């Protein structure tokens, strides 16, 4: 987990046993820095990393530095708050005499980095040598010329200006959440890996009304100009239902998932099925179904950190150049996501998806759009339900990809249009079943940020499902 600390120094070191991800959810491990908490420049980061590499006693050393400043602004009722906090994570991995050691620290001073390298070496000496691991990963492939990754206006956004922005967008009975991040990422190793980048990301989520059937919409971008805030707010308003909320049908019905809800399902599938750890420990259904069509042929899922239509980023946290990888093609899973080390262990091709620690995960997902407009999608599910979002969404049994979710922003579909609001619903199902009964894919997509809030995100269209099991009202209280 990242630490929150002051510029240039920071926080006490803590062991990182090699199984955690650098891009994990932030924790409040250390107090926020005073003032602006300016980030180190890439030049200063590079100088310190080179110095730490030069002093390492290990056969090979790899250093990953994430320096982020995250902000959030929220408008709920009459309460509007905004803040911004700096965070830092540095992960050290060494290979010494065939043994791997790792260590995680928040401290970026030269002495702290050198100490972290020594701790990683000490950890390596407590472990058995690994067969078939002659080197740490390396990739000298030139990076593709990326789309703009950093927006100076977004990097300079202060809480006061963010508060004004959400106030300007918000109308009565609306909740608005704005989150943004400025980050600097560097991956250096003794195997000549030298990758670094500055990146920004922002996400806006709008909710109209507090009762069941309320309108919801969200979007994400690399820049403030690309956020389309007013269009997102109008989309939430258009989805808002008025009047008393009705009970759901007592029988299975067709359903249209808004893009925001479809993104939640893709995120679940990515984590429990396509991650390296899920495949390695055998909990992923891919173990038995690689190359087998288990979804509708309309389901095509790819990961591409070079595509400017998403939230691009040029390399993973081993420094490997990003490229397009098909994860599902015409309903058939093609590969799990793997870093170079795990690919060697499993005998599969690496996919450039290292996220730090001992895991890999897709971070630039695109669920391929179809050809249906919004009216055609609603017509395909006439007599059924519209689901605006899924929160929370919890996995139940990973090998069957079963889940339980709270469906919110639910409306009836009548005559090919959104009709009466429906109470929040409990949806328990299997993704293997649900995505095998696709009745249509929308042509318009929405983007949202991924788990780490800056490296990448997920793009998806609305999906019409031919049938879902009977849904019950979400328990009150």
C-alpha positions, -999 to 999 in steps of 0.1 A, spaced: 0 0 0 13 35 -8 23 58 21 14 94 24 44 115 32 63 147 27 83 157 -3 117 141 -7 117 120 25 91 103 42 76 76 62 93 46 77 101 16 57 80 -16 59 87 -50 45 69 -59 13 70 -97 10 67 -97 -28 30 -107 -30 14 -72 -28 7 -49 -57 23 -14 -59 -9 -1 -74 -30 -11 -44 -57 10 -27 -40 38 -7 -39 36 31 -35 63 57 -1 49 68 15 83 74 3 118 78 -2 140 48 25 164 38 22 201 48 13 226 21 11 215 -15 32 184 -10 50 189 -43 61 158 -62 97 151 -70 107 158 -106 115 128 -129 150 141 -131 155 140 -93 138 106 -91 161 92 -118 192 106 -101 183 89 -68 174 56 -85 207 55 -104 226 61 -72 208 33 -54 214 9 -83 251 18 -83 255 10 -46 235 -23 -47 255 -54 -37 229 -78 -54 236 -95 -87 206 -76 -102 183 -49 -88 150 -34 -99 134 -2 -84 98 10 -90 90 45 -79 54 58 -78 49 94 -67 13 106 -67 -8 135 -56 -45 126 -54 -74 150 -50 -111 146 -44 -140 170 -43 -176 159 -35 -209 178 -34 -236 161 -13 -265 182 -3 -252 215 11 -219 199 21 -190 204 -4 -155 193 6 -122 190 -13 -87 179 -4 -55 167 -20 -29 143 -5 6 132 -17 16 96 -16 47 76 -24 56 39 -29 90 25 -38 93 -12 -44 127 -29 -45 133 -63 -60 167 -80 -61 180 -113 -75 211 -125 -56 226 -160 -60 194 -172 -75 173 -159 -47 146 -132 -50 141 -106 -22 118 -76 -21 112 -46 1 87 -17 1 94 18 14 79 52 15 113 69 20 128 85 -11 160 100 3 192 84 -11 201 68 23 166 54 26 168 39 -9 201 23 -2 188 9 31 158 -6 13 180 -23 -12 201 -38 16 168 -51 33 157 -67 0 191 -84 -2 187 -96 34 153 -110 26 167 -129 -4 191 -147 18 163 -162 38 148 -179 7 156 -209 -14 171 -204 -48 145 -205 -76 151 -228 -106 148 -213 -141 152 -176 -130 185 -165 -143 176 -128 -145 152 -101 -134 129 -90 -163 141 -66 -189 126 -52 -221 144 -28 -244 116 -24 -269 112 12 -279 80 27 -265 53 37 -290 47 74 -293 19 78 -267 -10 101 -267 -6 130 -242 -4 115 -207 -3 146 -185 -25 177 -185 -8 208 -169 -42 222 -160 -53 191 -141 -19 188 -124 -23 223 -111 -59 218 -99 -62 229 -63 -90 219 -39 -106 253 -40 -109 253 -78 -122 217 -77 -149 228 -53 -159 255 -77 -160 230 -106 -184 206 -89 -205 235 -76 -209 248 -111 -220 214 -125 -243 205 -97 -281 211 -96 -305 205 -68 -309 169 -55 -276 159 -72 -244 143 -58 -212 149 -76 -178 132 -70 -146 144 -87 -113 125 -82 -80 134 -98 -44 123 -97 -11 136 -108 16 108 -108 52 102 -117 63 67 -124 98 53 -129 111 18 -134 149 14 -133 169 -18 -131 205 -30 -134 195 -47 -166 194 -14 -185 156 -8 -179 150 30 -178 113 39 -181 97 70 -166 65 91 -172 43 118 -158 6 111 -160 -27 127 -149 -62 112 -146 -96 124 -135 -130 109 -130 -164 124 -125 -195 106 -111 -229 122 -110 -260 109 -92 -294 126 -97 -319 120 -69 -315 100 -37 -344 76 -41 -345 43 -61 -344 49 -99 -321 79 -96 -300 88 -126 -263 79 -126 -235 86 -150 -197 87 -149 -167 93 -171 -129 95 -169 -101 112 -189 -65 122 -189 -73 159 -190 -99 183 -177 -108 193 -212 -115 157 -221 -138 151 -191 -171 162 -207 -185 171 -174 -217 188 -185 -225 159 -209 -221 134 -181 -244 154 -158 -270 156 -185 -268 119 -190 -275 113 -154 -305 136 -155 -319 118 -186 -317 85 -167 -335 98 -136 -369 83 -128 -397 101 -109 -426 88 -89 -430 59 -65 -405 30 -69 -422 -2 -80 -414 -38 -71 -395 -59 -96 -411 -86 -118 -413 -120 -101 -400 -138 -132 -367 -137 -152 -366 -107 -174 -343 -91 -201 -320 -64 -187 -300 -35 -202 -268 -27 -182 -257 9 -185 -221 13 -194 -212 21 -158 -227 -13 -147 -210 -32 -175 -177 -17 -164 -183 -32 -129 -187 -67 -144 -155 -63 -165 -136 -51 -134 -148 -82 -115 -139 -105 -144 -105 -90 -146 -97 -94 -110 -110 -129 -102 -103 -146 -136 -76 -128 -156 -51 -117 -130 -19 -137 -127 -25 -147 -91 -59 -161 -99 -46 -181 -127 -15 -193 -108 -34 -204 -77 -61 -222 -98 -91 -201 -87 -96 -187 -122 -120 -205 -146 -94 -199 -173 -75 -230 -160 -101 -252 -178 -115 -228 -204 -86 -212 -223 -96 -212 -260 -132 -224 -252 -161 -202 -261 -179 -197 -228 -194 -162 -235 -216 -149 -263 -196 -143 -295 -204 -106 -291 -181 -105 -261 -146 -93 -271 -123 -79 -244 -88 -65 -251 -62 -47 -231 -43 -19 -249 -22 7 -231 -13 23 -264 -49 32 -275 -57 69 -270 -94 61 -270 -89 48 -234 -65 60 -207 -32 50 -222 1 44 -204 32 32 -222 48 5 -199 40 -18 -170 58 -19 -137 86 -42 -150 93 -16 -177 78 -37 -205 63 -18 -234 25 -20 -236 8 -35 -266 -26 -48 -276 -35 -81 -260 -68 -99 -268 -81 -114 -235 -115 -126 -249 -121 -131 -286 -155 -140 -300 -165 -153 -265 -134 -174 -260 -108 -165 -233 -73 -163 -248 -48 -157 -220 -44 -146 -184 -24 -114 -177 12 -122 -169 44 -104 -161 77 -118 -174 85 -139 -143 51 -155 -140 50 -162 -178 83 -181 -175 70 -202 -145 37 -210 -162 52 -216 -197 29 -189 -213 38 -158 -233 42 -126 -211 16 -99 -217 32 -68 -202 8 -65 -172 31 -63 -141 15 -42 -114 43 -47 -88 48 -74 -62 39 -109 -74 8 -101 -95 -2 -89 -130 -35 -74 -140 -50 -57 -171 -53 -20 -167 -64 -7 -201 -95 -27 -208 -118 -23 -237 -151 -42 -240 -158 -40 -277 -188 -19 -286 -216 -32 -309 -239 -14 -334 -270 -6 -314 -281 28 -304 -298 35 -270 -333 31 -284 -324 -2 -302 -309 -15 -269 -340 -7 -250 -362 -23 -277 -341 -55 -274 -350 -57 -237 -386 -44 -239 -406 -54 -208 -374 -58 -188 -353 -36 -166 -326 -10 -170 -298 -11 -144 -278 21 -139 -250 8 -118 -239 -21 -95 -226 -12 -60 -214 -30 -42 -204 -60 -64 -189 -89 -45 -175 -122 -58 -189 -154 -43 -172 -183 -60 -143 -173 -84 -141 -205 -104 -177 -200 -115 -174 -162 -115 -205 -159 -93 -213 -126 -77 -238 -107 -56 -245 -71 -64 -268 -43 -55 -285 -30 -87 -292 7 -84 -307 33 -107 -332 7 -119 -360 16 -143 -387 -4 -161 -384 -6 -199 -417 -2 -216 -423 5 -253 -386 8 -259 -383 36 -233 -372 41 -197 -404 40 -175 -411 38 -138 -384 36 -112 -378 3 -95 -365 -4 -60 -328 -13 -56 -324 -50 -63 -302 -79 -52 -287 -96 -82 -270 -130 -77 -257 -147 -108 -227 -161 -127 -209 -140 -152 -204 -172 -173 -242 -174 -176 -250 -137 -178 -225 -129 -206 -235 -160 -226 -270 -145 -232 -262 -112 -249 -290 -97 -269 -271 -67 -281 -241 -44 -275 -244 -6 -276 -222 15 -298 -215 43 -273 -189 36 -246 -180 51 -212 -146 52 -195 -139 49 -158 -106 48 -139 -91 15 -128 -83 5 -92 -51 26 -88 -70 57 -101 -43 68 -126 -25 41 -146 -54 31 -167 -91 24 -169 -120 4 -184 -141 13 -214 -174 -5 -220 -208 0 -238 -243 -7 -226 -252 -44 -228 -286 -59 -234 -289 -94 -217 -316 -117 -230 -325 -129 -195 -314 -127 -159 -329 -147 -130 -357 -131 -110 -343 -102 -90 -354 -95 -54 -356 -62 -36 -324 -53 -18 -328 -58 20 -336 -25 38 -316 -13 68 
